[in-house]
Every structure is written in C-alpha cells, then in structure tokens.
Amino acid sequence: MILSMVTTLAMSVVAASTPLLIAASGELVAEKSGVLNLGVEGMMLVGAIAGFATAHHSGSAMLGVGVAALAGIGIAMIFAMLSLSFLANQVATGLALTIFGHGFAALLGAGYVGISAPVLHPIAIPLLSAIPVLGPVLFDENILVYFAFIMLAVIAWFLNKTHAGLILRAVGDSHDAAHAMGYPVLRIRYAAVAFGGAMAGIAGAYFSLFYSPLWSQDLTAGRGWIALALVVFSAWRPLWLLVGAYLFGGITFFSLYVQGLGISVPSPLVSALPYVGTVLVLVLISRDARRIRLNQPACLGKYFHATA
Amino acid sequence: MLFRLEPRGERSGFWSIGSPVLAILLTIVTMMVIFALLGKPPVQGIETFLITPIANVSGLSSLAVRAAPLIMIGAGLALCYRANVWNIGGDGQFTMGALAGAGVALALPNGAFWWEYPLVLALGVLGGMVWAGLVAWLKLKFNANEILTSLMLVYVANLILVWLVTGPWRDPQGFGFPQSAMFGAGATTPDFGSTSIHLGCALAPVLALVLWQILGRSVLGFQLRVVGQAPRAARFAGFSNARLTWIALLVSGGLSGLAGIIEVTGPIGQLTTTITPGYGFSAVIVAFLGRLHPVGVIFAGLLLALSYLGGDAAQINLNMPNAITGIFQGVLLFYLLGADVLILHRVRRIRPRATEAA
C-alpha cells in the first residue's frame, strides 16, 4: 500500500521533470555556443501542436514526436537568422519567438480543441521494470523519459569529452578567438540553435502527447521559461540540470501531495508553487555573482560579426 | 553569400524611422500571404483586419480603449529597456495593480466618499510598483535575472487573481461565476459622453508625453540613456546603476498597475479570471516599435490596438481564429528586429573576387 503510493508519487515527479529536462538540455547546448534563445516557450508550443496534429492525422504518436522536433527546428531557424545573420538583439528576438510561437500555435491549433490524439505509451524494459518501486518509476515509462536521460548523458559526454564539444564551448567563450582559429562560428551557432529547437519541440510534444494529451492554447504554462531558469540554476553543467529538473518535479509533487492530504489550501495558490519555487531557486543560485560569471559562457547573448 | 553587412560607424537617423515603416509594410504583405494560405481573399482579408475595425466612430473609440493600456505599459517598458532592464512582466504588474485597487473598491461603501476613485487609482499604481519593485529587489539584492523573475511573477499574479475571484472576492450574487461584484459608481472610471472612450484613453498619451519631457530634459533621462548604451561609461561617471534600476522598474510597474486598475474599473467593470489578453507582452512590441521613445510608443500602441480589433473582425467577418492577432504581432516584431540591422549597418553586394582585389 505504502509502496504503491511512493511509486505513484515518484512517477508524478518523473512525469513533471521530463519535459523540463529535455527543453533545458537543448537550451544548454545553444547557450554553451554563446546564443541566448529566450524563445523556448514559443518553440515548445509550436512543437506541441505540430506533434498533436501529426499524431491525430497519422495515428502515430512517435511520428508526432518527430514532426514536433522538425517544427521546433523550423521556428528556431527564424530566430537564428535574425539574431545571427541580421545581428538582432538576442533577448528581443527570443521574446519575439515566444510571442510568435504563441500566436502560431493558437492559429494552427484552433481546429484541434477538444479532439483527441494517440498518446505515448509506456515501454517496459524487461527485467529492470520488475524491480519494486524503481522498476515502474524508471523502467516502465514512455520513450521520452528514456530519451531525456540518454540525451543528457550524450550532451554531457559531447561537451566535456569530445573535440567537437570543445570547439562549441570555445565559440561560446570567445567567438573572436574561435573565428581566428578558422572555426565557422556562425555555422556552429546555427547548429546549436537548431538542436535547441528540436529539443524544445520534443518537450512540447511531451505535453500534447502524454502529460495533458489534449490541445489547449496555453498548454505548456510557462514551462519553457522554467527550463531557461534551470539552465541558470545548473550553472551550465549538464548533470546539474538533472538535479534542477527533479527539484522542480519535487515541487510539483509537493503541491499534488498537499492537495491529496485534503489540507484546504486554495488550488490556484498551490498551482503558483512551481513559479514561486523557480524564483526562490534563482535567488539562491544567483546570489553568488562571481560563480555565475565564472561558469556562464563569456559570449552569451553577444553578437558576432566577422570583419575579416 | 551575395551580400555583406558593413558597419556604418554611426546610427542612421533615416533607418531608425524607416525600419518600423519597412517592417509594417513587410508584415502587411506577409499577412496577405497568410490569408491566402488559409484560403481567404488576401485583399479583403487585410482590409477586414486593418481598415474595417476603424471605419466608423465606434471603431475609433474601441481603438482608443484598446490602445490606452498598451501605451501606458509600453511607455514604462521603453524606459526600462533604455536602462537595459528587461522587464517583461507587464502583465503581472497590470494584474497586481488591478487587484490592489479593486480590493479597496470592493471594500468601501459605494460612493460614500469623493476620494474613493482617486484612492483606488493610487492603490492600482502602488500594486504595480510593488510587483515590479520585487523584481528590482531580487535583481539588485540577489542578482536574480529580471527576465525570468518578472515573467514568473506574471503567472503568480494571475493565479492570485484566479484565487480571489473564485474564492474570497467572488460575487455572492454572481450565480457561481468566477467574477467579483461589479464596481460601484464611486469607483468606476468615467466615460466621455456616450462613447466608450474613458479617462484612461486621455491619460495614456498625456503620461507618455510627460515621460518624454522628463527623459529629454532631466539629468535622470540622460543617466538612463548612458546606463543603457554605455554601462562602463556610466560607472566611471559615478551614476548609480541600482538607483536607475529601481526608478525604471518602479515607474514602469506603476504605469502597468495604473493601466490595470483603469481597465477593470472601466471597460471590464469587475474582476474576472482574464483581465488582460496579453497586453503586457504586446507592450514589449509597442516599446520596440516605438523606438523606445514615449511619442513613438503612442503610435505603436495604436497599431497594436488595431491588431486586437483586427483579430476580432477577422473572427466575425471571415470566420478565422482570432489568434491571427498573435501572428501579426509576432511577425511584426520579427521584421522590425531584422530591419533594425540597417540602423547600424549598410548592405554591400559582394563582388566577384577578381574585381575585389583590384
């Protein structure tokens, strides 16, 4: 009885953390290359509707996830073109991406309100899923939960252990030096932004195809922004993203728990917990300005214009 | 690549005005393409979107009503962005202003005191200032990124609003609808004559002009510009960055709060679960389109207000989702940011290598 309760609660933590982990790890790569893309929320919404519509028409949730990734890349390329080729301010362009994404997703989704689509089903991993508690929580989940873990490991390995990852970090820390050494700064940044877009799109599809599998206009409810906050929280280190995402999942779990106990806290106030929690976490982590300065990619948000 | 951007070395006066004009034209063309893609006649579509809504007097007064909050919030955001303070939480400050003022309006006996309405407005301003002040405090004391904190506070403010109108402040005679009682006559924003134009429509441009005078003529305005454009120079000159951050956020929070309380005591007349269709975010576009200049903000506010009316008109006349408003706004900001490259750069054709060497 208690075991099954623990299992259910732990699963809700995983469910709430996964989209954040996916979106934040994509944004982490973009930021490591020196590009601050504030459009995560917009890309997630576009991914969510693209995935939902595809799954609805094709009957395949997996195809939906794939199309969501492509849609995320597509809309991220608008951002990349403006901020990288046209040297537009990255903060403003990212905001524009979110505003546009909201409108675009709402327009595409206008015909899909109240319609259902196939959802992502859990895939049990043989043997491992039989472990009590841990089994169902970690090894009997939908494919995107596994994807989130695997991608995080791949990103950590790529950034820290490979030559390509070193170049990407060099571009983010000093684009002038990287350019002088002959690395194609803009092309690398385009690729990093595209990767961030794909991950945000997939995170969006997680919402529309699993977490709350119906289309509504504000489906992601600010999770894209929380993912951005997580990147700051992690101080640009992949493994800390995991801690941050699960901390957030824990806050969500806590709010469910409070409601489950029947304590009479009005539910809108409980729903505000994740947002308040994000502010608190940001405050705790940003207090040490030196630590942020040491870890933040030095060229984050700055534009690059090759003169030679 | 066939073209290359070359730094001008100075700001182009022509393009800082030309860029928004170019962006608006490109947006109109893009909207026509979108109408065509959605199977609507493009010319009729753009006419329904941009002209039909303001073709008569009642349309023009709706435009003024929609523009008022956009201009007030946008003018404050322009001030923030000049100082490099990225406040994007206008909607939260708007909502908290509305709540602070509404609390008094609902508590006081209706119309018993002449000072009721001024007090309600003052509390609206204060509510917005507190919510934005929180952002300033978190930024200065804890170094927390203001983009993220101001945005998170939008969600928090909205959930507080939902809690109040579904709980403590719900109208007992409201048949269970999530809304407060209507505000009494003593706490209602006055209309001009029989139109829907209200006090806020006059106040918004006046406040923008006052802000323009303050920015243009005072040391404070000068300091804000220096901090925004050359933070290092500002430090050497001894300008207090903290003080300017406080001022920028408090002024913009106060303006957003005022917009909020005027909106709920005027056009809406009560608190409901949705008191803003995203004015705080549209106001970001207003600020940029208006070149971070209070006078520019007035014009930009009118255009963005038109996009809301256009969305409604497209929904009624062309049977389109009114999300078309969001598309218009997003596309407009994209083009604007793209065209702004021309302010600091000129476009040069890259000639074939042989001639380049010569």
Interface residues (C-beta under 8 A of the other chain):
Chain A: L38 I78 M81 L82 F86 L87 A88 N89 V91 A92 T93 L95 A96 L97 I99 F100 G101 H102 G103 F104 A106 L107 A110 Q217 A221 G222 W225 I226 L228 A229 V232 P266 P268 L269 S271 A272 Y275 V276 T278 V279 L282 V283 S286 R287 D288 A289 I292 H305
Chain B: L5 P7 W86 I88 L138 F142 N143 A144 N145 I147 L148 T149 L151 M152 L153 Y155 V156 L159 I160 V162 W163 T166 G167 G278 F281 S282 V284 I285 F288 P321 A323 I324 T325 G326 I327 F328 Q329 G330 V331 L333 F334 L337 G338 D340 V341 L344 H345
